[in-house]
Amino acid sequence: MTTHDRYANPVAEGLWTVPASGSARFTWEYDDGRDRLLALYQKGKDKQWDAAKRIDWSLEVDPYDPLGLPDESLTIHGTRYWDSFSPQNRAELRRHYASWQFSQFLHGEQGAMVCAARIVESVPDLDAKFYSATQTMDEARHAELYSRFLHEKIGMLYPINDNLQALLGDTLRDSRWDMPYLGMQVLIEGLALAAFGLIRDTTSKPLPKQLLAYVMQDEARHVAFGRMALRDYYSQLTRAELAEREDFVIEGCYLMRDRLRGTEVLENFGIPLADAEAISEQSEYLTFFRKLLFSRIVPCVKDIGLWGPRLQRAYLDMGVFELGDSNLDLLMQQDEDIAEQLDAERFAAEEAARIAEVEAAIASGAVAD
């Protein structure tokens, strides 16, 4: 069965082709580099891993409850539509929601892979090219594992959300070399990280927890890279040039806040679009989730030097201005630590199981003697 046959909604055949502009930049300076970026590049090499081996794909997943989240996390919970759903409808709804969420993660990771490759091509500094090359591999791995999870464990995919596709297209079409950093690593990946983190910290299912924890460990490096590169570059720009980038951030943030809500799922269950939008707007869980989405974006935007009056007013309007004072370094370190702790727990359990197996074999042999 092809992927096209697994989409819950029809998806266009063929390729989505985005006309690219801009220049490929070569540098003949191979000696000097920023120590912190070269250190990040070394870390990127050291931390490479194989999704086929590090993740325990033998873990079973119930496609009708793949994340083990409470019913309250479904936007229609508590509405008349929810009350009218049978247990089978509710189970199918959970499957669709998980499929929609992880499909957007998958499409975003393919976009991140393309953007990282564009950065290798267009960024003027060799140290940044080196690191972006490791990130391109990271993003390929993420797309691989989300694709496998959707195909093998849920058995359903959703097309890319129109607004995510619009932001990704705007990012790729811009000829300025810093825009793939800003659009992808600050906005799209910042938003994705918050979504990953919420599910990672609330899911009761071990396989999706592994996927998200290990992806977030990689993404902590990617965010650090984008901050370093953009902070250095934006300190050299004029106020007018910074304002252009702030306008891009404002438009992208409103687009993601107002439109990335999964109404496509509700429409597939016969709920009219107007009702689906109203339900999403009134959902307490989604209100909390939408604010959380900016927990990684706002402090990063402030850190790289995009903090003009218009941008601050936009964040005040969204109710996320105070997130600018969040400790982004602490959040990134926590992402690293959670993945390492998960590894330690898994390997300790596996070692204990091996020891028990050996002891049982010895005991069995002793009895036979």
N, C-alpha and C positions, 0 to 999 in steps of 0.2 A: 504494500500500500504506500503510495507516495504521500508526501506531506500535504499536497493540495487536497487529497481526499480526507484529511483529518481536520481541516479547518471548519469551525462551527459556522462561519459566514463565508461567502464566496470571496476569493482573493484573485486579483488580476493575474492572468498567465504571463509568463515571461519575466523580464528583469525590470526593476525600477532603476532607470538611468538618470543620474543627476549630473547635468553639465558642470564641469569643474573649471574654475579659473584660478589664476595665480601662477607663481613661478616655482620651479624646482631650484633649490639653492644648494650649491656645493661650496665647501670651504677647504682651503689647502693648509689650514693650521691644524696640525695633529698633536701638538705638544701640550698646549695650555687648556685648562678647563676649570670649571668651578668645582672646588673640592666637594661641596655638598651634593651637587648633581652627580658627580662621578661616584660618590659613595652610595647614592641611591641606585645608580646603574649597577654597581657591584651587588647591592642587596637584591635588585631585580633578577640578576643572574643566579644568585644563591638560592632564591626562593621559588624557582621554577618547580612545578610539580605536574604529575600526570593524573588527569581526571579519571582515567580508567582504573588507576591503582589506588590513589589516595582515598577515594570515595567507595563506600561499601554498597555497591549496586545490588547486592543480594537482599537488601532490606526490602520487605514488602511494603507496598503503599496501597491503601484503599482509594481508588480513584474518586469515590463519592464522599470521601472525607480525607483528602490528601494532606491537609495541614493541621487538622485537629483543633481548629479555632472555634471559639464559642459562637452560637447563633447570632449573638449581638454584633458580631463583626460583619454580618451581611446587611447591606444598606436597607433592604426592605423589611428587616426584622421589626415587628411591632406594628406593621401597616396592615391594611385590609387585604392586600395581596398575599402577605405572609400567612395571614389567618386562613386564607382560602386554599393554600398549598397543601397537598398531601405529603406524607413522609417521603414518598418517592420523588415528588417535585422538589422538595427541599434538598434531598441528597443530590439530585441532578444539578440544582442551583449551585451547591458547594463545588461540584466538579467544574462547572462553567466558570465560576469566579476564579478558582485556582488556575484554570487554563488561561483565562484572560490575563491574570497578573503575571504568570510566568512567561506567557507569550510576549508581553511587553518587555519583560526582562530580556528575553532572547533577542527580540528585534533591536533593542537598545544596545546589547552587547555586539551585535553585528555592526551597528553604527559606530560603536566605540572602536572596533577593530579597523574599520575604514578610516576613521578620523586619526587614529594613532599612526596608520600608514601615511596619511597625508602630512602629519607633523614631521615624520622622518624625512619626507620629501621637501617640505617647505621651510622648516625652522632653520635659521642661519647658523646656529652654533652646533659644533660636533658633539659636545657633551649631551645636549638635548636630543640629538639624533640617536645617540647610543641608547639613552634610556627609553626613548619612544619605540625603539626596535624591540626591547623586552616587553613593553606594554602591549604591542601588537600581538605578541605571542600569548600574553595573559588573556587578552580579549577573545582570541580564537578559542582558548580553552574554556572560557566562560560560555561562549556561544555553543560549544560542543556539549557541555554538561547540561545546560538548560534544554537544549534540543533533545538530548537523550531522556531527560526526566519527562518531558512532555510526550514524547513518542512512546516510551516504554511503560511509564507509570500512570499517566493520566489518559493518554490516547486521544487527545484533542488539542487543537491549537486555535488561536484567534489571530486575525490579521492585525497588522500594526495600527494603532490608534491614529486617526487622521491628524490630530494635533501634535502627537509625538513625531509623526512623519514630517509635518510642516516645519517643526523646529530643527529636525535633523537636516532637512533639505536646505534651510536657510544657513545652517552652520557650514555645510559642505560647499554651497555655492559662493560663499564670500571669498574674495581673493586675498584678504589680509591673512598672513600666516598665523596670527594669534587667535583667530576665530574658532578653529577646531578645538583649541584649548578651552576657550571661554564657553562655547556652546555645549561641547560634549563633557569635558572634565569638570567644569564648574556647575553647569545647569543640569544636564541630563543625568550625568553620573552622580551628582550631588543629590538629586531627587531620588534616583534609584537606590543609593546607599541608605537613605532614610527608610525607604520601603523595605529593603532587604533586612535592615536592622529590626524593624517592628515585627516582621514575621519570624526572623531568627530567634527573637527573645520571647515570642509568645507561642510558637508552634510546639505541639507535644509529639511531633513525629520526627524520628531521628534522621531520616534521609534528607528532607528539605532543610533541616537544621545544619547538616554537614555542608550541603551545597552552598548555602548562604554564608555560613561562617568562613569557609575557605575563599569564596569569591571576595568577601569583604576584607579579608586579610590582604589580598592583592590590591584592592581598590584603595586601601589606606596609603599605599605607595603612590598610586596614580594621583590622588588628591595632593599629596605632598609635592609631587613633580609639577603639577599645574600651578600650585601656589608659588613655588620657587621661580619658575620661568616667567609667569605673568607679573609677579611683583617686581622683578628686575626690569622687565620691559615697560610696564606701565609707569614706573617712576620717571621715565624719559619722555612721556607723551604730553602734549599740550592739553589744556582744559577742554578744548573743543573735541580733541580726539578721544579723551576719556568720556565725554558726554555721549558720543556716538556709541561707545561700548555699553554705557549705562542704559541707554535707550534699548539696546538689544537685550540686556538682562531683564529690564522691566517688562518688555513685551513677552519674553520667554517665560518669566515667572507667572504672569497673569494667564498665559495660555495653559500652562501646566496646572495651575491651581483650579481654574474654572472648567477645564475640559477633560482632564484625565481622571474620569470617575467611573468608568465601566458601565455606562448606560447601554452599551451594545449588548451586554449580558441580559439586562432586564427586558430589552426589546425582544430578545429571543424567547422570552417567556410570556410574550403577548402583552407586555405592559407598554402603553403608548409612550412615545418619546417625551412628551410634555410631563407626563406623570413620573417617568423615570428621572428626569432632570429635577423635578420638585422633590422627589423622595431623596435623591442624592444630596440636594441642597439642605434638607432638613435633618439628615442623618447625624446623630451625635457622634457616632464612631467616625464617620467620614470627615466631620468638622475637625475632630482631634487629629485624624490622620493627615488631613491637608496641612494643618499647621506644622505637624511633625516633619512633613516633607521638606520644609525649609530649614531644618535644624543643621544641615550640613552646608547649605547654599549661602545663607546670609553671613555667617562668620567668615566664610571663604571669600565672598565678594568684598567684604570690608577689609580683609587682610591683604588682598592684592591691590588695594588702592582705588576701588570703585565705590565711592561713598559720598557722591554729590547730593545736593539738596533734593533734587527731583527723585533720585533713587530712594533716599531716606523717606520721603513722603509716600512713595509707593509702598514701601515696607510697613509704614505706619498704617496705611489703608488696609493692607492685608493682615494686620495684626501680628506681624512677625518681627517688628523692628528690634525688640529686646534680644532676639536671638543673635544679633551682631556681637554680643559680648560673650557668647558661648566659647568654651575652651575647645577649639577644634583639634589641637594636638592631643588632648586627653581622650576625645572621642576616637581618634585614629589609633591611639595606643590600646584602648579597650578592644577595638576590632582585632588588632594583632593578638592580644592576650587571650581573647575568647577562642580563637582558632587554635592556638597552641594548647590551651587547656583541654579543648575537645580532643585533640590528638592524644594528649597524655592520658586522658580518661579511657579513650578507646583502646590504646595500646596496652594499658595496664589491665583492662578487662580481658583482652585477648591473651595476654601473658598468663593471667590467672587461669583462664580456661585451658591453656596448653599444659600448665603445671598439673591441674586437676586431672587432665586426660592421661598424663604420664603416670601420676600416682595411682589412678584407677587401673592402668595396664599392669603396673608393678604388683598391685594388690591381687589382681586377677591371676597373675603368674604364680604368686606365692600360694594361693589357694589350690591351684592346679598341681603344684609340687606336693 
